[in-house]
Structures are given as C-alpha cells and as structure tokens.
Amino acid sequence: IIILPRRQTSIIVEFTSRFLRPAEAVLLLISKRVGGIDGATLTFSLKSEVKHIEPADILKCKSPCYEL
C-alpha cells in the first residue's frame, strides 16, 4: 500500500470467525524509508463483533428414538 504524504486511504480488513466469542488482533502498518525520511509506524487494535451467524451445513438423519 502506498499512501502519499498528506493523503489518506481506506483499508478493508475482512475476518471470518469460527467462534461466537469476539476475537482481537493488531494491525501494524510499518513505513518504508523514502529519500532518507522515515514515516510513522501506525498501530491499530482490531476487535471483532459477531452480528450474524449462519450454519456451515445442515445434516438430516433418521433413527428410532428407542429400541428394546
């Protein structure tokens, strides 16, 4: 990603959760030295929020409830 001086950009981060609990991550954007000038390192704390749950698969099975 190249962000020019005094500009801004949007970065989309997509996460697919396997659990119902929220997850946490850290996003580091580390600058590359250009022309002898160091840029700032940006650190973001990301926290997920589960808003919608869909089943991965549905299984149908048939069996007797009770056998002697």
DSSP file (Angstrom, degrees, kcal/mol; ACC not computed):
  #  RESIDUE AA STRUCTURE BP1 BP2  ACC     N-H-->O    O-->H-N    N-H-->O    O-->H-N    TCO  KAPPA ALPHA  PHI   PSI    X-CA   Y-CA   Z-CA
    1    1 A I              0   0    0      0, 0.0     2,-0.5     0, 0.0     0, 0.0   0.000 360.0 360.0 360.0 131.1    0.0    0.0    0.0
    2    2 A I        -     0   0    0      2,-0.0     2,-0.6     0, 0.0     0, 0.0  -0.963 360.0-175.8-114.9 121.5    1.4    3.4   -0.9
    3    3 A I        -     0   0    0     -2,-0.5     3,-0.1     4,-0.1     6,-0.1  -0.966  20.4-139.7-116.0 115.4    0.0    6.4    0.9
    4    4 A L    >   -     0   0    0     -2,-0.6     3,-1.5     1,-0.1    -2,-0.0  -0.308  38.2 -77.5 -70.9 156.4    1.3    9.7   -0.4
    5    5 A P  T 3  S+     0   0    0      0, 0.0    -1,-0.1     0, 0.0     3,-0.1  -0.236 116.4   9.5 -56.1 141.0    2.2   12.5    2.1
    6    6 A R  T 3  S+     0   0    0      1,-0.2     2,-0.3    -3,-0.1    -2,-0.1   0.743 110.0 108.1  58.9  27.9   -0.8   14.4    3.4
    7    7 A R    <   -     0   0    0     -3,-1.5     2,-0.3    -4,-0.0    -1,-0.2  -0.743  54.2-147.6-121.5 172.2   -3.2   11.9    1.9
    8    8 A Q        -     0   0    0     -2,-0.3     2,-0.3    -3,-0.1    -4,-0.1  -0.944   9.9-171.8-138.1 161.7   -5.4    9.2    3.3
    9    9 A T        -     0   0    0     -2,-0.3     2,-0.4    -6,-0.1    -6,-0.0  -0.967  21.7-121.1-147.8 161.5   -6.7    5.8    2.2
   10   10 A S        -     0   0    0     -2,-0.3     2,-0.5     2,-0.0    -2,-0.0  -0.891  19.6-164.6-107.3 138.6   -9.2    3.2    3.3
   11   11 A I        -     0   0    0     -2,-0.4     2,-0.6     2,-0.0    -2,-0.0  -0.990  10.1-147.9-123.1 124.0   -8.1   -0.4    4.0
   12   12 A I        -     0   0    0     -2,-0.5     2,-0.5     2,-0.0    -2,-0.0  -0.816  11.5-168.6 -94.6 124.9  -10.7   -3.1    4.3
   13   13 A V        -     0   0    0     -2,-0.6     2,-0.4     2,-0.0    -2,-0.0  -0.966   5.7-166.0-114.0 120.8  -10.0   -5.9    6.7
   14   14 A E        -     0   0    0     -2,-0.5     2,-0.4     2,-0.0    -2,-0.0  -0.895   6.4-177.5-112.1 137.6  -12.3   -8.9    6.5
   15   15 A F        -     0   0    0     -2,-0.4     2,-0.6     2,-0.0    -2,-0.0  -0.998  15.1-157.9-136.5 131.5  -12.5  -11.6    9.1
   16   16 A T        -     0   0    0     -2,-0.4     2,-0.2     2,-0.0    -2,-0.0  -0.941  21.3-146.9-110.0 113.1  -14.5  -14.8    9.2
   17   17 A S        -     0   0    0     -2,-0.6     3,-0.0     1,-0.1    -2,-0.0  -0.532  19.1-169.6 -82.8 142.9  -15.0  -16.1   12.7
   18   18 A R  S    S+     0   0    0     -2,-0.2     2,-0.3     3,-0.1    -1,-0.1   0.415  75.4  52.9-102.3  -3.5  -15.2  -19.7   13.6
   19   19 A F  S    S-     0   0    0      2,-0.2     4,-0.1     1,-0.1    -2,-0.1  -0.854  78.3-127.3-130.1 162.1  -16.3  -19.0   17.1
   20   20 A L  S    S+     0   0    0     -2,-0.3    30,-0.3     2,-0.1    -1,-0.1   0.708  85.0  90.3 -80.9 -21.5  -19.1  -16.9   18.8
   21   21 A R  S    S-     0   0    0      1,-0.1    -2,-0.2    28,-0.1    -3,-0.1  -0.451  88.8-102.1 -75.8 148.2  -16.7  -15.1   21.0
   22   22 A P        -     0   0    0      0, 0.0     2,-0.3     0, 0.0    27,-0.1  -0.362  35.6-145.3 -64.9 148.8  -15.1  -11.8   19.8
   23   23 A A        -     0   0    0     -4,-0.1    25,-3.0    -2,-0.0     2,-0.4  -0.814   5.7-149.0-113.8 156.9  -11.5  -12.0   18.5
   24   24 A E  E     +A   47   0A   0     -2,-0.3     2,-0.3    23,-0.2    23,-0.2  -0.954  19.4 165.3-127.1 147.1   -8.8   -9.4   18.9
   25   25 A A  E     -A   46   0A   0     21,-2.4    21,-3.2    -2,-0.4     2,-0.4  -0.955  28.8-127.2-150.7 166.0   -5.8   -8.7   16.6
   26   26 A V  E     -A   45   0A   0     -2,-0.3     2,-0.6    19,-0.2    19,-0.2  -0.985  14.7-156.8-121.5 130.7   -3.2   -6.0   16.0
   27   27 A L  E     -A   44   0A   0     17,-2.7    17,-2.5    -2,-0.4     2,-0.5  -0.939  10.9-167.4-107.9 119.8   -2.7   -4.3   12.6
   28   28 A L  E     -A   43   0A   0     -2,-0.6     2,-0.6    15,-0.2    15,-0.2  -0.927   9.3-167.6-109.3 127.7    0.8   -2.8   12.1
   29   29 A L  E     -A   42   0A   0     13,-2.9    13,-2.5    -2,-0.5     2,-0.5  -0.945  14.7-166.3-112.3 107.9    1.5   -0.5    9.2
   30   30 A I        -     0   0    0     -2,-0.6    11,-0.1    11,-0.2    10,-0.1  -0.817  14.3-129.2-102.6 130.6    5.3   -0.1    9.0
   31   31 A S        -     0   0    0     -2,-0.5     2,-0.4     8,-0.2    10,-0.1  -0.351   9.8-135.7 -79.0 156.8    6.7    2.7    6.9
   32   32 A K        -     0   0    0     -2,-0.1     2,-0.2     6,-0.0     5,-0.1  -0.933  29.9-108.3-110.4 134.4    9.5    2.2    4.3
   33   33 A R        -     0   0    0     -2,-0.4     2,-0.5     5,-0.1     5,-0.2  -0.439  38.1-174.6 -66.1 126.9   12.3    4.8    4.2
   34   34 A V  B >   -B   37   0B   0      3,-1.7     3,-1.4    -2,-0.2    -1,-0.0  -0.979  67.3 -15.5-126.8 117.7   11.9    7.0    1.1
   35   35 A G  T 3  S-     0   0    0     -2,-0.5    -1,-0.1     1,-0.3     3,-0.1   0.813 125.0 -56.5  63.2  31.2   14.6    9.6    0.3
   36   36 A G  T 3  S+     0   0    0      1,-0.2     2,-0.5     0, 0.0    -1,-0.3   0.510 111.5 118.0  81.0   3.9   16.2    9.4    3.8
   37   37 A I  B <   -B   34   0B   0     -3,-1.4    -3,-1.7    -5,-0.1     2,-0.3  -0.911  54.9-144.9-109.7 127.6   12.9   10.3    5.6
   38   38 A D        -     0   0    0     -2,-0.5     2,-0.2    -5,-0.2    -5,-0.1  -0.695  12.2-147.6 -86.9 139.6   11.2    7.8    7.9
   39   39 A G        -     0   0    0     -2,-0.3     2,-0.2     1,-0.1    -8,-0.2  -0.489  29.8 -87.6 -94.9 174.2    7.5    7.7    8.1
   40   40 A A        -     0   0    0     -2,-0.2     2,-0.5   -10,-0.1    -1,-0.1  -0.561  31.1-128.2 -83.2 145.6    5.4    6.9   11.1
   41   41 A T        -     0   0    0     -2,-0.2     2,-0.4   -11,-0.1   -11,-0.2  -0.834  25.8-151.2 -89.5 127.5    4.5    3.3   12.1
   42   42 A L  E     -A   29   0A   0    -13,-2.5   -13,-2.9    -2,-0.5     2,-0.4  -0.860   9.9-166.4-105.8 134.9    0.8    3.0   12.7
   43   43 A T  E     -A   28   0A   0     -2,-0.4     2,-0.4   -15,-0.2   -15,-0.2  -0.978   4.6-174.6-123.7 129.9   -0.7    0.5   15.1
   44   44 A F  E     -A   27   0A   0    -17,-2.5   -17,-2.7    -2,-0.4     2,-0.6  -0.978  18.5-143.6-125.8 136.3   -4.4   -0.4   15.3
   45   45 A S  E     -A   26   0A   0     -2,-0.4     2,-0.4   -19,-0.2   -19,-0.2  -0.884  22.6-160.6 -96.2 120.8   -6.1   -2.7   17.8
   46   46 A L  E     -A   25   0A   0    -21,-3.2   -21,-2.4    -2,-0.6     2,-0.4  -0.868  10.7-176.5-107.5 134.2   -8.9   -4.6   16.0
   47   47 A K  E     -A   24   0A   0     -2,-0.4   -23,-0.2   -23,-0.2     2,-0.1  -0.997  17.8-137.8-130.2 129.9  -11.8   -6.3   17.8
   48   48 A S        -     0   0    0    -25,-3.0     2,-0.4    -2,-0.4   -23,-0.0  -0.430   9.1-159.1 -84.1 160.2  -14.4   -8.4   16.0
   49   49 A E        -     0   0    0     -2,-0.1     2,-0.7   -27,-0.1   -28,-0.1  -0.950  13.5-140.6-139.9 117.4  -18.1   -8.3   16.7
   50   50 A V        +     0   0    0     -2,-0.4     3,-0.1   -30,-0.3   -30,-0.0  -0.696  34.3 157.7 -83.4 114.2  -20.3  -11.3   15.7
   51   51 A K        +     0   0    0     -2,-0.7     2,-0.4     1,-0.3    -1,-0.2   0.650  62.2  28.8-108.7 -22.7  -23.5   -9.8   14.3
   52   52 A H        -     0   0    0      2,-0.0     2,-0.4     0, 0.0    -1,-0.3  -1.000  60.8-161.7-146.0 137.5  -24.8  -12.7   12.2
   53   53 A I        -     0   0    0     -2,-0.4   -33,-0.0    -3,-0.1    -3,-0.0  -0.979   7.6-178.1-124.2 130.4  -24.5  -16.5   12.4
   54   54 A E        -     0   0    0     -2,-0.4     2,-0.1     0, 0.0    -2,-0.0  -0.980  32.8-110.8-123.4 139.9  -25.1  -18.9    9.5
   55   55 A P        -     0   0    0      0, 0.0     3,-0.1     0, 0.0    -2,-0.0  -0.415  15.1-141.7 -67.3 143.8  -24.8  -22.7    9.8
   56   56 A A  S    S-     0   0    0      1,-0.3     2,-0.3    -2,-0.1     0, 0.0   0.857  80.2 -14.8 -71.6 -35.7  -21.9  -24.3    7.9
   57   57 A D        -     0   0    0      2,-0.0     2,-0.5    -3,-0.0    -1,-0.3  -0.977  59.9-133.1-162.8 156.0  -24.0  -27.3    7.0
   58   58 A I        -     0   0    0     -2,-0.3     2,-0.4    -3,-0.1     0, 0.0  -0.979  19.3-162.3-119.7 127.4  -27.3  -29.0    7.9
   59   59 A L        -     0   0    0     -2,-0.5     2,-0.5     2,-0.0    -2,-0.0  -0.912   1.7-160.9-110.4 134.1  -27.4  -32.7    8.4
   60   60 A K        +     0   0    0     -2,-0.4     2,-0.3     2,-0.0    -2,-0.0  -0.959  17.6 169.8-112.2 128.6  -30.6  -34.7    8.3
   61   61 A C        -     0   0    0     -2,-0.5     2,-0.4     2,-0.1    -2,-0.0  -0.978  20.3-150.7-137.8 153.5  -30.6  -38.1    9.9
   62   62 A K        +     0   0    0     -2,-0.3    -2,-0.0     2,-0.0     0, 0.0  -0.984  27.8 146.7-126.3 129.4  -33.4  -40.6   10.8
   63   63 A S        -     0   0    0     -2,-0.4     2,-0.1     3,-0.0    -2,-0.1  -0.986  49.8 -93.1-156.2 155.0  -33.2  -43.1   13.6
   64   64 A P        -     0   0    0      0, 0.0     3,-0.1     0, 0.0    -2,-0.0  -0.419  26.7-138.7 -70.1 147.2  -35.6  -44.7   16.1
   65   65 A C  S    S+     0   0    0      1,-0.3     2,-0.3    -2,-0.1     0, 0.0   0.841  83.5  10.0 -74.7 -32.0  -36.0  -43.0   19.4
   66   66 A Y        -     0   0    0     -3,-0.0     2,-0.4     2,-0.0    -1,-0.3  -0.989  60.7-172.5-152.0 137.0  -36.0  -46.2   21.4
   67   67 A E              0   0    0     -2,-0.3     0, 0.0    -3,-0.1     0, 0.0  -0.985 360.0 360.0-128.3 143.0  -35.3  -49.8   20.8
   68   68 A L              0   0    0     -2,-0.4    -1,-0.1     0, 0.0    -2,-0.0   0.475 360.0 360.0 -74.2 360.0  -35.8  -52.8   23.1
